[in-house]
Amino acid sequence: MLLCLAVLLIGGWSLRPPNSPPAEALSPSPPSGALQEVAPPLPVQQLQGRLAKLQPQLRILSPEDDALLPSGPWELQLSLDDWPLVGGGGSLGIGPHLVVQLDDQPPRRIVEPQGDGSGPVSLQVPMEPLSPGSHRLTVYAARPWGEAVKSRGGFRQIRLHRVAANPLQLPPPGSAQLISAIPVDWPMAEPVPIDWLLLDAPLQHLRGDDRQWLLRVTVNGDSFLTDQQATLWLKGLRPGANALQLELLDGLGEPLNPPFNSLVREVTLAAGGNRWQQGKLTDQELDQRLGRTPAPALEPTAMLATSNLNDADQMAAEQEGDAAEPTEPEESQAEADQLVPDPEPTPSSAPSSVQDDEPEPLAASSPHD
């Protein structure tokens, strides 16, 4: 028996099926089906050229990484240099900003204090109480269309805990992480930016076509693969809601660091979209998007028209309410006249006493009550 086993081992006997081919490495593939990759809109190209000169330096001052926070609200303290913060300005929308993202929650876009990025600024961001367990807090500089700045210093991440740390809630330290940077929190028009952050991902192409990771993008069932960490601009989405999935894979197509690196998002298309999805920006609009000149305020005539419209609506509502008020007392009086018996020489039977006891109409409740 031992002799037979030795012969099998020497002969190269294996439990694998004979002639089984080795797993083949995956290769990038272009968008398929209804999807089509296109060039960024012209306003995006204009702003990209100016923003490319900036090198944002972002730091998380407090809390410290791996901190155990108490219950209740807390404050995130940040330091930012060489990156403007620009709020909304009419149809232009917001400009360059910061994104604060806790775990897989919707992004918070920070534009205060506003400035052109010519000097360092400190930011204090009030945060909601953490749920018990462990959390990932990611902060990154973002361009006006939501694209994350991927240069060194443009993003930071810390781990936070409340009550007690729960390591199973988080990816292992130092492992690859996929963070979606798709601006799903505002309506968009085509082309749609598909963007993401990769943290601690293996280095690519150290030896020719040596791929350590790929990203599979699936939109409404149509999929493709990319091995480049660059924003994709896609056409072929349908009006309304669209299902989008991002999956980080290793070079053989297997999930990389599951289940943390498979993300599902809903992208909503709406008519018009933002200004950066439309025609060429003027020099003045470019300066406004970079915080170098203030955004235009509403014209006085427009403000007056809006004020007059609101006053007219309010007067109409008051007149309608005044006309409707007597209806209920008149009906109450009619009912009282039917209920009151023939007059008797007693004060309590007078019709006026019935009318005095009728309750007054209640005031309308405020929508904020």
C-alpha positions as CSV (number, residue, x, y, z in Angstrom):
1,M,0.0,0.0,0.0
2,L,2.8,2.4,0.9
3,L,4.6,1.5,-2.3
4,C,1.6,2.3,-4.4
5,L,1.1,5.6,-2.7
6,A,4.8,6.5,-3.3
7,V,4.5,5.6,-7.0
8,L,1.4,7.9,-7.4
9,L,3.2,10.8,-5.7
10,I,6.4,10.3,-7.8
11,G,4.3,10.2,-10.9
12,G,2.8,13.6,-10.2
13,W,-0.7,12.4,-9.2
14,S,-2.9,15.3,-8.3
15,L,-6.4,15.9,-7.1
16,R,-7.0,18.5,-9.8
17,P,-8.8,17.4,-12.9
18,P,-6.4,16.6,-15.7
19,N,-5.7,19.2,-18.3
20,S,-7.5,21.9,-16.3
21,P,-6.3,25.3,-17.7
22,P,-4.9,27.9,-15.3
23,A,-7.0,30.8,-14.4
24,E,-6.5,33.6,-17.0
25,A,-6.0,37.2,-16.0
26,L,-8.8,39.6,-16.9
27,S,-8.3,42.5,-19.3
28,P,-10.0,45.9,-19.4
29,S,-13.0,46.1,-21.6
30,P,-14.8,49.1,-23.0
31,P,-18.4,50.1,-22.1
32,S,-21.0,47.8,-23.6
33,G,-24.7,47.7,-24.4
34,A,-26.2,51.1,-24.2
35,L,-23.2,52.6,-22.4
36,Q,-20.7,54.9,-24.2
37,E,-17.7,56.6,-22.7
38,V,-17.3,60.2,-23.9
39,A,-15.1,63.3,-23.3
40,P,-15.9,65.5,-20.3
41,P,-18.2,68.4,-20.9
42,L,-16.5,71.6,-22.0
43,P,-17.0,73.5,-18.7
44,V,-15.4,70.5,-16.9
45,Q,-12.4,70.7,-19.2
46,Q,-12.1,74.5,-18.6
47,L,-12.1,74.1,-14.8
48,Q,-9.8,71.0,-14.9
49,G,-7.1,73.1,-16.5
50,R,-7.2,75.7,-13.7
51,L,-7.7,73.3,-10.8
52,A,-4.8,71.1,-12.0
53,K,-2.4,73.8,-10.8
54,L,-3.6,73.3,-7.2
55,Q,-2.2,70.7,-4.7
56,P,-4.7,70.5,-1.8
57,Q,-3.2,69.7,1.6
58,L,-5.9,68.3,3.9
59,R,-5.4,67.2,7.5
60,I,-7.7,65.8,10.1
61,L,-6.8,67.6,13.3
62,S,-9.4,66.0,15.6
63,P,-10.4,63.4,16.6
64,E,-7.3,61.2,16.3
65,D,-7.3,58.0,14.3
66,D,-8.6,55.0,16.3
67,A,-10.2,57.3,18.9
68,L,-13.0,56.1,21.2
69,L,-15.7,58.9,21.1
70,P,-18.3,59.5,23.9
71,S,-22.0,59.5,23.2
72,G,-23.7,62.6,21.8
73,P,-22.7,65.1,19.0
74,W,-19.0,65.7,18.3
75,E,-16.9,68.0,16.2
76,L,-14.6,67.2,13.2
77,Q,-11.7,69.6,13.0
78,L,-9.9,70.0,9.7
79,S,-7.1,72.0,8.1
80,L,-7.1,72.8,4.4
81,D,-4.6,74.6,2.2
82,D,-4.3,75.3,-1.5
83,W,-7.9,74.4,-2.3
84,P,-10.8,76.9,-2.7
85,L,-14.2,76.4,-1.0
86,V,-17.0,77.9,-3.1
87,G,-20.7,77.8,-2.3
88,G,-23.6,77.9,-4.7
89,G,-24.1,80.8,-7.1
90,G,-27.3,80.6,-9.0
91,S,-27.2,78.1,-11.9
92,L,-23.5,77.5,-11.3
93,G,-24.1,75.3,-8.3
94,I,-21.3,74.8,-5.8
95,G,-17.6,75.1,-6.7
96,P,-14.6,73.2,-5.3
97,H,-15.4,71.8,-1.9
98,L,-14.7,69.1,0.7
99,V,-16.6,65.9,1.1
100,V,-17.0,64.3,4.5
101,Q,-18.3,60.7,4.3
102,L,-19.0,58.4,7.3
103,D,-19.1,54.7,6.4
104,D,-21.5,54.3,3.5
105,Q,-23.7,57.2,4.4
106,P,-24.5,60.0,1.9
107,P,-21.7,62.5,1.4
108,R,-21.7,65.9,3.2
109,R,-20.4,68.7,1.0
110,I,-18.5,71.4,2.9
111,V,-18.2,74.9,1.4
112,E,-17.6,77.0,4.5
113,P,-15.6,79.1,5.2
114,Q,-15.6,80.2,1.6
115,G,-12.3,81.4,0.0
116,D,-10.0,81.1,-3.0
117,G,-7.6,78.7,-1.4
118,S,-4.7,81.2,-1.2
119,G,-4.0,80.4,2.4
120,P,-4.7,77.7,5.0
121,V,-8.1,77.6,6.7
122,S,-9.4,75.7,9.7
123,L,-12.8,74.0,9.6
124,Q,-15.1,72.9,12.4
125,V,-17.7,70.5,11.2
126,P,-20.5,69.5,13.6
127,M,-21.2,65.7,13.4
128,E,-24.1,63.6,14.5
129,P,-23.7,61.0,17.3
130,L,-22.0,57.8,16.3
131,S,-23.8,54.5,16.7
132,P,-22.0,51.9,18.8
133,G,-19.2,50.0,17.1
134,S,-16.5,51.0,14.6
135,H,-16.7,53.5,11.7
136,R,-14.6,54.8,8.8
137,L,-14.5,58.6,8.3
138,T,-13.2,59.7,4.8
139,V,-12.6,63.3,3.9
140,Y,-11.5,64.4,0.4
141,A,-11.2,67.5,-1.7
142,A,-13.7,67.5,-4.5
143,R,-14.1,69.4,-7.8
144,P,-17.4,71.2,-8.6
145,W,-18.8,68.1,-10.3
146,G,-18.0,65.8,-7.3
147,E,-14.8,64.2,-8.6
148,A,-12.4,63.3,-5.9
149,V,-8.8,64.8,-5.9
150,K,-6.6,61.7,-5.9
151,S,-3.2,63.4,-5.4
152,R,-1.3,62.9,-2.2
153,G,-2.6,65.2,0.5
154,G,-6.1,65.5,-1.2
155,F,-7.8,62.9,1.0
156,R,-7.6,61.4,4.5
157,Q,-9.3,58.6,6.4
158,I,-9.5,57.7,10.1
159,R,-11.2,55.0,12.1
160,L,-13.5,55.9,15.0
161,H,-15.3,53.9,17.7
162,R,-18.0,54.3,20.2
163,V,-18.7,52.1,23.2
164,A,-16.2,49.6,22.0
165,A,-14.2,48.8,18.8
166,N,-15.6,46.1,16.5
167,P,-12.9,45.2,14.0
168,L,-15.3,43.0,11.9
169,Q,-17.2,46.1,10.9
170,L,-14.2,47.5,9.0
171,P,-11.8,46.3,6.4
172,P,-8.5,45.0,7.8
173,P,-5.9,47.8,8.2
174,G,-3.8,48.3,5.1
175,S,-6.2,46.4,2.8
176,A,-7.7,47.8,-0.4
177,Q,-10.7,50.0,0.0
178,L,-13.1,51.3,-2.6
179,I,-14.9,54.6,-1.8
180,S,-17.5,55.9,-4.2
181,A,-17.2,59.5,-5.3
182,I,-20.2,59.6,-7.6
183,P,-22.4,62.7,-6.9
184,V,-25.6,60.8,-6.3
185,D,-26.9,63.5,-3.9
186,W,-27.9,65.9,-6.8
187,P,-29.8,65.4,-10.1
188,M,-27.6,65.0,-13.1
189,A,-27.7,65.1,-16.9
190,E,-25.6,63.1,-19.3
191,P,-22.7,62.6,-19.5
192,V,-22.6,61.3,-15.9
193,P,-19.3,61.2,-14.0
194,I,-18.3,57.8,-12.6
195,D,-15.6,58.4,-10.0
196,W,-14.1,56.6,-7.0
197,L,-11.2,56.6,-4.5
198,L,-8.9,53.7,-4.0
199,L,-7.2,53.5,-0.6
200,D,-4.3,51.1,0.0
201,A,-4.8,49.4,-3.3
202,P,-1.9,47.3,-4.8
203,L,0.4,49.1,-7.2
204,Q,-0.5,48.5,-10.9
205,H,1.7,47.6,-13.9
206,L,5.0,47.2,-12.1
207,R,5.9,44.7,-14.8
208,G,4.2,45.3,-18.1
209,D,0.6,44.1,-18.0
210,D,0.8,43.0,-14.3
211,R,-2.6,44.0,-13.0
212,Q,-3.3,43.8,-9.3
213,W,-6.8,45.1,-9.5
214,L,-9.7,46.0,-11.8
215,L,-12.9,47.8,-11.3
216,R,-16.1,46.4,-12.7
217,V,-18.7,49.0,-13.5
218,T,-22.3,47.9,-14.0
219,V,-25.1,50.3,-15.1
220,N,-28.6,48.9,-15.6
221,G,-27.1,45.5,-16.3
222,D,-24.4,46.5,-18.8
223,S,-20.9,45.9,-17.4
224,F,-17.3,46.8,-18.4
225,L,-13.8,46.6,-16.7
226,T,-11.2,49.3,-16.2
227,D,-7.8,49.3,-14.6
228,Q,-7.3,53.0,-14.5
229,Q,-8.1,55.3,-11.6
230,A,-9.6,58.1,-13.7
231,T,-13.1,59.5,-13.9
232,L,-15.3,58.0,-16.5
233,W,-18.0,60.1,-18.3
234,L,-20.8,57.9,-19.5
235,K,-23.8,58.2,-21.8
236,G,-26.5,55.7,-22.3
237,L,-28.3,56.0,-19.0
238,R,-32.1,56.3,-19.0
239,P,-34.2,59.2,-17.6
240,G,-35.0,58.9,-14.0
241,A,-33.4,56.3,-11.7
242,N,-30.5,54.1,-12.8
243,A,-28.9,51.2,-10.9
244,L,-25.1,51.4,-10.7
245,Q,-22.7,49.0,-9.1
246,L,-18.9,49.3,-8.5
247,E,-16.9,46.1,-7.7
248,L,-13.2,45.9,-6.9
249,L,-11.6,42.7,-8.3
250,D,-8.2,41.2,-8.2
251,G,-6.2,40.4,-11.4
252,L,-8.1,37.1,-11.9
253,G,-11.5,38.6,-11.5
254,E,-12.1,37.5,-7.9
255,P,-13.6,40.0,-5.4
256,L,-10.9,42.0,-3.7
257,N,-11.4,42.4,0.1
258,P,-15.1,41.5,0.1
259,P,-17.7,42.5,1.2
260,F,-16.5,46.0,1.6
261,N,-15.6,46.7,-2.0
262,S,-18.9,46.1,-3.7
263,L,-21.0,49.3,-3.8
264,V,-24.5,49.9,-5.2
265,R,-25.7,53.4,-6.0
266,E,-28.8,55.0,-7.6
267,V,-28.1,57.7,-10.2
268,T,-31.0,60.0,-11.1
269,L,-31.0,61.8,-14.4
270,A,-33.0,65.1,-14.6
271,A,-33.5,67.6,-17.4
272,G,-31.0,70.4,-17.6
273,G,-28.5,69.2,-15.0
274,N,-25.9,71.5,-13.6
275,R,-24.1,74.4,-15.3
276,W,-20.9,72.4,-15.7
277,Q,-22.9,69.9,-17.9
278,Q,-23.9,72.6,-20.4
279,G,-22.1,75.2,-22.6
280,K,-18.8,77.0,-22.3
281,L,-18.2,79.0,-19.2
282,T,-17.2,82.7,-19.5
283,D,-14.1,84.0,-17.8
284,Q,-16.3,85.6,-15.1
285,E,-18.0,82.3,-14.4
286,L,-14.7,80.6,-14.2
287,D,-13.4,83.1,-11.7
288,Q,-16.6,82.7,-9.7
289,R,-16.3,78.9,-9.6
290,L,-12.7,79.3,-8.2
291,G,-13.8,81.8,-5.6
292,R,-11.8,84.7,-7.1
293,T,-14.9,86.9,-7.6
294,P,-18.2,86.7,-5.8
295,A,-21.2,84.9,-7.4
296,P,-23.8,87.3,-8.8
297,A,-26.7,88.2,-6.5
298,L,-30.3,88.3,-7.6
299,E,-31.2,91.5,-9.6
300,P,-33.3,94.0,-7.7
301,T,-36.1,93.7,-10.2
302,A,-36.2,90.0,-9.8
303,M,-36.1,90.3,-6.0
304,L,-39.0,92.9,-6.2
305,A,-41.0,90.7,-8.4
306,T,-40.5,87.8,-6.0
307,S,-41.5,90.0,-3.1
308,N,-44.6,91.3,-4.8
309,L,-45.6,87.8,-5.8
310,N,-45.3,86.6,-2.2
311,D,-47.2,89.6,-0.9
312,A,-50.0,89.0,-3.4
313,D,-50.2,85.3,-2.4
314,Q,-50.4,86.2,1.2
315,M,-53.1,88.8,0.6
316,A,-55.1,86.4,-1.4
317,A,-54.8,83.8,1.3
318,E,-55.9,86.3,4.0
319,Q,-58.9,87.4,1.9
320,E,-59.9,83.8,1.3
321,G,-59.6,83.1,5.0
322,D,-61.7,86.2,5.9
323,A,-64.4,85.1,3.5
324,A,-64.5,81.6,4.9
325,E,-64.6,82.6,8.6
326,P,-68.3,83.7,8.9
327,T,-69.5,80.4,7.4
328,E,-69.0,78.3,10.5
329,P,-70.6,80.8,13.0
330,E,-73.6,81.3,10.7
331,E,-74.2,77.6,10.5
332,S,-73.7,77.3,14.3
333,Q,-76.3,80.1,14.7
334,A,-78.7,78.3,12.5
335,E,-78.4,75.1,14.5
336,A,-78.8,77.1,17.7
337,D,-82.0,78.7,16.5
338,Q,-83.3,75.2,15.8
339,L,-82.3,73.8,19.2
340,V,-83.6,76.8,21.3
341,P,-87.2,76.3,22.4
342,D,-89.9,79.0,22.4
343,P,-88.7,82.0,24.4
344,E,-89.4,81.9,28.1
345,P,-88.9,84.7,30.6
346,T,-85.6,83.2,31.8
347,P,-82.2,84.7,30.9
348,S,-80.6,81.4,30.2
349,S,-82.8,80.7,27.2
350,A,-81.8,83.8,25.2
351,P,-80.3,83.0,21.8
352,S,-77.3,85.2,22.5
353,S,-76.1,82.9,25.3
354,V,-76.0,80.0,22.8
355,Q,-73.9,82.0,20.4
356,D,-71.6,83.1,23.2
357,D,-70.9,79.5,24.1
358,E,-70.0,78.5,20.5
359,P,-66.2,77.7,20.4
360,E,-64.0,79.9,18.2
361,P,-62.4,78.4,15.1
362,L,-58.9,76.9,15.8
363,A,-55.9,78.5,14.3
364,A,-54.2,76.5,11.5
365,S,-51.2,74.4,12.7
366,S,-47.7,75.4,11.5
367,P,-46.0,72.8,9.3
368,H,-43.1,73.1,11.8
369,D,-45.2,72.3,14.9
